[in-house]
Amino acid sequence: MNYNFNTNKMFFYFILFFSTMISISSNSWLGCWIGLEINLLSFIPLISNVNNLLMTEASLKYFLVQSIASINLLFFILMKMFFLKNFEFNKIYMILLNLPLLMKMGSAPFHFWFPNIMEGLSWLNCFILMTWQKITPMILLSYYFFNNFLIFIMIMNSIIGALGGINQISLRKLMAFSSINNLSWMIASIMISENMWLMYFLIYSLINLLMCMMFFMLNIFYINQMFFSNIKLIIKLTMMFNLLSLGGLPPFLGFFPKWMIINYLIINKFFILTFIFIMMSLIMLFFYIRMTYSSFILNYIKLKWFKIKMKNSFFSLFNIIYIFSMLGLPLSTLLFYF
Amino acid sequence: MCFITFFFLFMFSMINLIFFVYFFMNDLVIMMEWEVISFNSMSIIMSILLDWMSLLFMMFVSLISSVVVYYSKSYMSSEKNLIRFILLVVMFVLSMMMLIISPNLISILLGWDGLGLVSYCLVIYYQNFKSFNAGMLTALSNRIGDVFILMSIAWFMNYGSWNYIFYLNFMKNDFSMIMISSMIILAAMTKSAQIPFSSWLPAAMAAPTPVSALVHSSTLVTAGVYLLIRFNDLMLNTFFFKILLVLSGLTMFMAGITANYEFDLKKIIALSTLSQLGLMMSILSMGFPKLAFFHLLTHAMFKALLFMCAGVIIHMMMDIQDIRFMGGLSKYVPLTSLCLNISNLSLCGIPFLSGFYSKDMILEMVSMSNLNIMVYFLYYFSTGLTMFYTIRLLFYTMINDFNLISIFNLYDEDYTMLKSMFILLFMSLVSGSLLSWLIFFKPYMIYLPINMKLMVIYVSLIGGLMGFMISNMKIFSFNKFMFFFKLSNFLSLMWFMPNLSTYGLNIYFLNFSKNLLKNMDMGWSEYYSGQGFFNIIKNYSVFYQFYHMNNFKIYLFSFIIWLMMILLLLLMI
């Protein structure tokens, strides 16, 4: 973990976070757009690395995708301003305005860039891409939310996330597809209420952070590395619990927001949607389990001289979050007690 | 451990002897009851009935078991878990006692099930596959009897109490009592290994020899006979007893023939037990419970002795049970041979040994009764067969050439075994006359023509001659049996009864479950739930990944195209 403390990167992180603040707190579409642009321009330096061709390629792809989405967003904002009166709604405008946002967050029909770019990033950047970069488009989506259209997007997200992940061996792609699947839940939650979305997003980011940090510290990028490298059993176990939590298995924290969403969806009579969500998260769970469970039970050839060292001080920092991630669901019942 | 157990059991038997004499003299019956629970006018009672019969039987059981425990100190001396063995034997004896003393169907079930369970534990005592299979056969065959007892308990609920002894005469013509009696007969037939269920008895020879001595003399197999003796009043002159007469006669016959085909020392003895059980059952079903009981007791003595001698011989012969290896043992081990001979001859009823008193009386009572020729034939032919296999066994083990390895050491100075055998030797010498004087103080009147009276001697002489001849048969003559291969197969495999109760019974279920496993578990349900679903998803995933192989430009371009199309839609409206 000799990660150099880079002040330039600090600066860009700062801009990254504040650009998001700009766009989600601005009260005009142009302000939102400006925030998105600043966000893009600050994220590019973070992910690009002169020494690594893959990262450079990823940054270029990211730039292309995001800029095309931004151009279109700007175009449709202006078009809407031009053609529609204030507070006037038009379904096709809504679709047109939603599409670039979906592209920006890597949602289903336009998600092809997402696993590709993830493949070229480091785990921390993956984490930012999977969580923080989704805040802005998601909030903007909620401003101009077209239900009937977005339900299809949700279903698509859910199915594609599950189907894409099942054949993957790259953990980053796997996490990307898992993120796509979770995106469907997030869009569903933002359809219900913003608080619900906030809760889902927070818990998802927490678990995702843990996973990404874990993979980062263990320096794992592919599934077979889980079997090769001498990872301690307890760490494998935590990894597995976190993955189950991410998939939404009941005793863990990840189930909690999904539970709430399922509850609200059923109250609002989205039965088919709920069914698809649950079935697809079953498949998600299947390949989460396949990632870790077989590394418990199968006997693999291990590298004898390859030991993974983890700084205990750093690791212990995460322990408390791990505990929260695992025991969060029973703990969260305290919320309802008071 | 052995000695303590021996001591207590022996003392117990002596106490029982004293009580037996006292009870018998004064014709006392003591009945004790403990009401466990009473609901809906039904009372579940643990009851104890002490009369001369139960006391005498307990005396014999505890005497034999004490001797067996003493014997197993030497026989099982190299056993690691000797204490467990002894405890199992003690539990076995205890459950037998429970069975003997209680005239209540529920508390009988306690002993009955205990016998089944502990006999299973004892048969599988040598933990190998053979004994496992034998134990499973034993346990499951006995389980049938348990189920019948349970069913008769259910029928007994009509009467509000399970003390059957009160209802035997009173409710004789009741429908449910008829059902009960049929079930009790079936239960007794499983325990006493009568014909449809007799395959477990030779299989149970997988148990250690002291256990065989205990199980096949006085405890497990006689439980059925004892139960029927108790239920005798109910079933006298009924259709069930007529069926039982035929079945037990056939058992006797079958066991006698099969014993002649057998070369395993213990199995021969087991089959002779089966034959004697058939004798007891048949005389019981003809309505002479006392005679059956008498034969049960004398048989218990000499059969236990016989098994113990067999155990000694097996010990000496380096765990070889095949009688073709033995021979000339009377020269090497005179004391054991003495015991073996006396018990064997007592088995076939040589005068003034204990078997003579009971067996001769039974056969003469059979001749006195009006019977058809078939049952008469079964009785006398089986008597001849008893002589046949006894003489054959004697010649094979005692007289013929010794066929074991050339370096051997047969020694007859294991006094732990010998002492315990001598107790039984004494008993099998005197118990016949002793009991006949004690129990039958009113003598049976027997009046027979001379040839019928001498019929026993005729068949015994012929049987003995046959046994002698067959034991001296050369290998060339043996090969002639191949001419009647199928017949020999039929007779030596106990009339295919092991096949009936093992393979013949479970092949259908095994086949069915095989098909079920193949078609459902590994077939359709796998295809439609587990693997099939995974395949579908995987194929979709492969199909989906095909879209990922496009150029990056195309993604972006498709996005633009989509937007333009929607824009066109907008402009069209």
HADDOCK unambig.tbl for C-alpha pairs under 7 A between the chains (distance, minus, plus):
assign (segid A and resid 65 and name CA) (segid B and resid 556 and name CA) 6.98 0.50 0.50
assign (segid A and resid 92 and name CA) (segid B and resid 570 and name CA) 6.32 0.50 0.50
assign (segid A and resid 96 and name CA) (segid B and resid 563 and name CA) 6.84 0.50 0.50
assign (segid A and resid 110 and name CA) (segid B and resid 559 and name CA) 6.98 0.50 0.50
assign (segid A and resid 112 and name CA) (segid B and resid 548 and name CA) 6.67 0.50 0.50
assign (segid A and resid 112 and name CA) (segid B and resid 555 and name CA) 6.99 0.50 0.50
assign (segid A and resid 163 and name CA) (segid B and resid 537 and name CA) 6.58 0.50 0.50
assign (segid A and resid 163 and name CA) (segid B and resid 540 and name CA) 6.77 0.50 0.50
assign (segid A and resid 163 and name CA) (segid B and resid 541 and name CA) 4.91 0.50 0.50
assign (segid A and resid 164 and name CA) (segid B and resid 541 and name CA) 5.65 0.50 0.50
assign (segid A and resid 164 and name CA) (segid B and resid 544 and name CA) 6.87 0.50 0.50
assign (segid A and resid 164 and name CA) (segid B and resid 545 and name CA) 6.93 0.50 0.50
assign (segid A and resid 166 and name CA) (segid B and resid 538 and name CA) 6.81 0.50 0.50
assign (segid A and resid 166 and name CA) (segid B and resid 541 and name CA) 6.67 0.50 0.50
assign (segid A and resid 167 and name CA) (segid B and resid 538 and name CA) 6.78 0.50 0.50
assign (segid A and resid 167 and name CA) (segid B and resid 541 and name CA) 6.34 0.50 0.50
